[in-house]
Every structure is written in C-alpha cells, then in structure tokens.
Amino acid sequence: MTSTGSGHRRRWLLRALVALVALVPGCSRESPYSPLPAGSVVLAFGDSVTWGTGAGRGEDFPSRLAEHSGWQVVNAGVPGNTATAARERLEGLLRQHDPALVIVELGGNDFLRRRPDADVEADLRDILRTVQDHGAIPVLVAVPRLSLLRATVGALKDAPLYARLAEAEGVLLVPDVLSGVLSQESLRADTIHPNKAGYEVLAEELAAALRQAGLLSPT
C-alpha cells in the first residue's frame, strides 16, 4: 500500500471510531486517544496568534501550554500566514520535528483578506490530512471572523467552517476559546490578538480540552 493509501485508511479508521463511540447506545463515550507522555513533541502550527503577537517572550500560548502539559511544544507560528502559505511549509516542519500532535490555528488572515470560505476550508482540509498522513494527531482550533462590532460588545463567534470541517474529517475541534478570549477587552492586546492574560487563558482552555479528549493526563 502506498503512503497516500495508508494515510487515507488511517483517516477513515479514526472517523469510524469516533462515530462508533458517539452512536452506540449506552456507550460511555470513552476517548479513542491515549494520553501523550511528558516530553512528547507537539507542534503549534499557526499564525500571529500562535507566534504570540501582543505579549512578551515566553507568554505565547505554546510556551504556556508546555508548562501546563509537560510536553515539548514547538512554536511554529508565523505572523501574517494564511492557510495557503502555511500549507506550503507544513511538510518540512513535520519532517524536522516529527510531532505526535499538531495544533492547527489558522484562518484569521484569510478572513481579513476576504478569501471565500470554501477556499479556506479546502486549505485547512489539506493541512489536517497532511498531519494525519504523517502519523500525527491534528487538533483544530476554531477562529472567529473579525467583527469590530461583535468584538466591542463581547460577542465574537467561531466561523462555521471549523465545526463543519472537524466533523467531516473526524478531527478534534477546540471551539469558542479564541472567540471567547478576543471578546473580552481585558484579555486582548488588540481586536485580533490576545495579551499576556489572554494567551494564558487560551493555553489553559486548550489544556482542558486536550485533557477531556484523553490526550493529556489528568492533573
């Protein structure tokens, strides 16, 4: 079997397992994942929010998540990256770091450039499948579409494409966290970036979601 065929089979098996856990009557909904041990390499793959714009060195969410998890979290955020640009650099990062898990936080710059949702979704789908083909677990962080009015009144919402994509691809989704942070003036440096406190909340909520999914051992 080719590597591409193996990747398609892994994706199908994961989607089938997640669906089975959700649909079997009386099922305890146990996670299909096992906790990653301390020291595991995790790739935080994204844009300026991953890089840490709006806060100081070591205050970005990958650094804070490393503290909460005991994992080696590699910050692979590039300010200004669209999903298209990020897709082009992913395979090299996977070969270099060989992560067990990849946290994908992308789309905000695509929305600012008013790219069609279908195009953004297609790029993110390629990214998630590339991660799975490598043998790593993808985790998708939902991103809100910029709205100055909604940000002002504290009511940002995730772009719908993230839930749709996560369900279709059978991957873990972390919803509402970034939207919630950017909806609170005290947690953001500007309308699109958290501040130090916001990144800490983002890291804590990510750790909680990963713990609930079974990827991070209970504290």
C-alpha positions in Angstrom: 0.0 0.0 0.0 1.3 3.5 -0.8 1.9 6.1 1.9 -1.1 8.0 0.5 -3.3 5.0 0.7 -2.1 4.3 4.3 -3.0 7.9 5.2 -6.5 7.6 3.7 -7.0 4.4 5.7 -5.9 6.0 9.0 -8.3 8.9 8.4 -11.1 6.5 7.7 -10.5 4.4 10.7 -10.3 7.4 13.0 -13.6 8.8 11.7 -15.2 5.5 12.0 -14.0 5.0 15.6 -15.2 8.5 16.7 -18.5 7.9 15.0 -18.9 4.5 16.7 -18.2 5.9 20.1 -20.8 8.6 19.5 -23.5 6.4 18.1 -23.5 3.1 20.1 -26.4 3.2 22.6 -25.3 3.3 26.2 -21.7 3.9 25.1 -19.6 5.6 27.8 -18.0 7.7 25.0 -14.5 6.8 26.1 -11.9 8.6 24.1 -10.2 6.8 21.2 -6.9 8.5 22.3 -4.3 7.8 25.0 -2.5 10.5 27.0 0.7 11.6 25.4 3.6 11.2 27.8 5.6 14.0 29.3 8.3 15.2 26.8 6.2 14.4 23.7 6.8 16.7 20.8 3.8 18.9 19.9 3.7 21.3 17.0 1.7 24.5 17.4 1.1 25.4 13.8 -0.4 28.8 13.1 -0.2 32.5 12.5 0.5 35.5 14.8 -1.8 34.2 17.5 0.3 31.1 17.7 3.5 33.2 17.5 2.4 35.4 20.4 1.8 38.8 18.9 0.6 41.1 21.7 2.6 39.5 24.5 6.2 39.1 25.6 8.7 36.3 25.1 7.6 33.1 26.7 4.0 34.4 27.2 2.7 32.9 23.9 0.2 30.0 24.3 2.6 27.3 23.0 5.1 28.2 25.8 2.3 28.3 28.4 0.8 25.0 27.1 4.2 23.4 27.5 4.2 24.5 31.2 0.7 23.0 31.7 1.3 19.8 29.9 5.0 18.8 30.3 5.2 18.4 26.5 7.8 19.9 24.2 5.6 22.4 22.4 7.3 23.8 19.3 6.1 27.3 18.3 5.6 27.2 14.5 3.5 30.4 14.3 4.3 32.9 11.5 2.6 36.3 11.7 0.6 37.1 8.6 0.3 33.5 7.5 -2.7 32.4 5.6 -3.8 28.8 5.4 -2.4 28.7 1.9 1.0 29.9 2.9 1.1 27.7 6.0 0.3 24.6 4.0 3.4 25.1 1.9 5.7 24.9 5.0 4.0 22.1 6.9 5.7 19.0 5.5 9.2 20.4 6.2 8.1 21.1 9.9 6.7 17.6 10.2 9.9 16.0 8.9 12.0 18.2 11.2 10.1 17.8 14.4 8.2 14.5 13.9 5.4 15.6 16.4 2.9 13.3 18.0 0.3 16.0 17.9 -0.3 19.2 15.8 -2.4 22.1 17.0 -3.7 24.0 13.9 -4.7 27.6 14.5 -5.2 29.3 11.1 -7.7 31.2 9.1 -7.8 34.7 10.7 -5.6 36.2 8.0 -7.6 34.5 5.3 -10.8 36.2 6.7 -9.0 39.6 6.8 -8.2 39.1 3.1 -11.9 38.1 2.4 -11.0 34.8 0.9 -14.0 32.6 0.2 -14.8 30.2 3.0 -14.7 27.2 0.6 -11.1 28.1 -0.3 -10.0 28.4 3.4 -11.8 25.2 4.2 -10.0 23.4 1.4 -6.6 24.6 2.6 -7.3 23.6 6.2 -8.5 20.2 5.0 -5.2 19.7 3.2 -3.3 20.6 6.3 -5.3 18.2 8.5 -4.8 15.4 6.1 -1.1 16.1 5.7 -0.8 15.9 9.5 -2.7 12.6 9.6 -0.7 11.1 6.7 2.5 11.8 8.7 1.0 9.8 11.6 0.4 12.7 14.0 -2.9 13.7 15.6 -4.4 17.0 14.4 -6.3 19.3 16.7 -8.2 22.2 15.1 -8.7 25.5 16.9 -11.7 27.4 15.7 -11.1 31.0 14.8 -13.7 33.9 14.7 -14.3 36.0 11.7 -13.2 39.6 12.5 -16.1 41.9 13.5 -15.4 45.2 15.3 -18.9 45.4 16.4 -19.0 41.9 17.9 -15.6 42.4 19.5 -16.8 45.6 21.1 -19.8 44.0 22.6 -18.0 40.8 23.5 -19.9 38.5 21.1 -17.4 37.1 18.6 -18.4 33.7 17.2 -16.4 30.9 15.5 -16.6 30.8 11.8 -18.9 27.9 10.9 -16.5 26.2 8.6 -14.4 24.9 11.6 -17.2 22.7 13.1 -18.2 21.6 9.6 -14.6 20.6 8.7 -13.8 18.9 12.0 -17.0 16.7 11.7 -16.3 15.8 8.1 -12.6 14.9 8.8 -13.2 13.3 12.2 -10.6 15.5 14.0 -10.7 17.1 17.4 -12.1 20.7 17.5 -11.4 23.3 20.2 -14.4 25.6 19.8 -15.2 29.0 21.3 -11.9 29.5 23.1 -10.2 32.1 20.9 -13.6 33.7 20.2 -14.1 34.0 24.0 -10.7 35.5 24.6 -11.0 38.1 21.9 -14.5 39.0 23.1 -13.1 40.3 26.4 -11.2 43.6 26.3 -9.2 42.6 29.4 -7.8 39.6 27.5 -6.8 41.1 24.2 -3.9 43.4 23.0 -6.0 44.5 20.0 -9.0 43.3 18.1 -7.3 40.2 16.7 -4.6 39.3 19.3 -4.7 38.2 22.9 -2.5 39.8 25.5 -0.5 38.0 28.2 -3.5 37.2 30.2 -5.4 36.1 27.1 -2.7 33.7 26.0 -2.7 32.2 29.5 -6.4 31.6 29.2 -6.0 30.2 25.7 -3.4 27.7 27.0 -5.4 26.7 30.0 -8.5 26.1 27.9 -6.5 24.1 25.3 -5.1 22.0 28.1 -8.5 21.4 29.5 -9.9 20.4 26.0 -7.0 18.1 25.4 -7.4 16.6 28.9 -11.1 16.0 28.2 -10.3 14.3 24.9 -7.9 11.9 26.7 -4.7 13.3 25.1 -3.4 14.9 28.3 -3.2 13.1 31.6 -5.4 14.4 34.4 -3.5 16.7 36.8 
